[in-house]
């Protein structure tokens, strides 16, 4: 595989991660609303409905951020590992990490370092489990 074919393949993979992240966000928004409607339908409790919507969509946002970081890593490391690109990647990862921590604190109520590691997928699973009682 020559360099241009390799670069094109890695660019396609990085773009695929971005598309997957967008799909996760759209599907997650729909799932969040479906779960919120189920909670409201069974409890008529607006506060519980809001909490489920918030927790579920917060988890979706975390998962989407994790996928986007993976795409950025592939793009920077595999395609153009220049010092400028690495610095930009570092800033992107720093900003997304800050956003992830902020979302986790908002969702869970405690800083991530005060509890076990929780990914976006775990938050979504926990929110879905709490609505079904499974």
C-alpha positions in Angstrom: 0.0 0.0 0.0 1.6 3.3 -1.0 1.6 6.4 1.2 -1.3 8.2 -0.5 -3.6 5.1 -0.3 -2.6 4.6 3.4 -3.4 8.3 4.1 -6.7 8.1 2.3 -7.6 4.9 4.2 -6.8 6.5 7.5 -8.7 9.6 6.6 -11.7 7.5 5.7 -11.4 5.6 9.0 -11.2 8.9 11.0 -14.2 10.3 9.1 -16.1 7.1 9.9 -15.5 7.7 13.6 -17.0 11.2 13.2 -20.0 9.7 11.4 -20.4 7.1 14.1 -20.2 9.8 16.8 -22.9 11.8 15.0 -25.1 8.7 14.7 -24.6 7.9 18.4 -25.7 11.4 19.3 -28.8 11.3 17.2 -29.7 7.8 18.3 -28.9 8.7 21.9 -31.2 11.7 21.8 -34.0 9.5 20.5 -33.3 6.9 23.2 -33.2 9.6 25.9 -36.6 10.9 24.9 -38.1 7.4 24.7 -36.8 6.5 28.2 -38.0 9.8 29.5 -41.5 9.2 28.0 -41.5 5.7 29.6 -40.7 7.2 33.0 -43.3 9.9 32.7 -45.9 7.4 31.5 -45.3 5.1 34.5 -44.8 7.7 37.2 -46.1 11.1 36.1 -43.2 12.5 38.0 -41.7 15.4 36.0 -38.5 15.5 38.2 -37.7 11.8 37.6 -38.4 12.2 33.9 -36.0 15.2 33.7 -33.4 13.3 35.7 -33.6 10.3 33.3 -33.5 12.5 30.3 -30.5 14.4 31.6 -28.6 11.3 32.8 -29.2 9.4 29.5 -28.4 12.2 27.2 -25.3 13.2 29.3 -24.1 9.6 28.9 -24.7 9.9 25.2 -22.6 13.1 25.1 -19.8 11.3 26.9 -19.9 8.4 24.5 -19.9 10.7 21.5 -16.9 12.7 22.9 -15.0 9.5 23.4 -15.6 8.4 19.8 -14.6 11.8 18.5 -11.4 11.7 20.4 -10.6 8.3 18.8 -11.2 9.8 15.4 -8.9 12.7 16.2 -6.2 10.4 17.4 -6.3 8.4 14.2 -6.2 11.5 12.1 -3.3 13.0 13.9 -1.1 10.0 14.6 -1.7 8.0 11.4 -2.1 10.8 8.8 -0.1 13.9 9.7 1.9 13.5 12.9 3.5 17.0 12.8 4.3 18.9 15.9 1.6 21.4 15.1 -1.0 18.7 14.7 0.0 17.0 17.9 -0.3 20.3 19.8 -3.8 20.9 18.2 -4.7 17.3 19.2 -3.5 17.9 22.7 -5.7 21.0 23.0 -8.7 19.1 21.5 -8.2 16.2 23.9 -7.8 18.6 26.8 -11.0 20.5 26.0 -12.9 17.3 25.5 -11.5 15.8 28.7 -12.7 18.9 30.6 -16.1 18.6 29.0 -16.3 14.9 29.9 -15.3 15.6 33.5 -17.9 18.4 33.7 -20.6 16.2 32.2 -19.7 13.3 34.6 -19.8 15.6 37.6 -23.1 17.0 36.4 -24.6 13.5 35.9 -23.2 11.7 38.9 -22.8 14.5 41.3 -19.2 13.6 42.2 -15.9 14.1 40.5 -14.6 11.2 38.5 -11.6 10.6 40.7 -13.9 10.0 43.7 -15.5 7.0 42.2 -14.9 4.1 39.8 -14.3 4.8 36.1 -17.6 5.4 34.3 -17.8 5.7 30.5 -20.5 7.2 28.4 -21.8 3.7 27.6 -22.0 2.8 31.3 -24.0 5.9 32.1 -26.4 5.1 29.3 -26.7 1.5 30.5 -27.3 2.6 34.1 -30.0 5.1 33.0 -31.7 2.5 30.8 -31.6 -0.1 33.6 -33.1 2.3 36.1 -36.1 2.8 33.8 -36.8 -0.8 33.2 -36.0 -2.1 36.7 -33.9 -4.9 35.2 
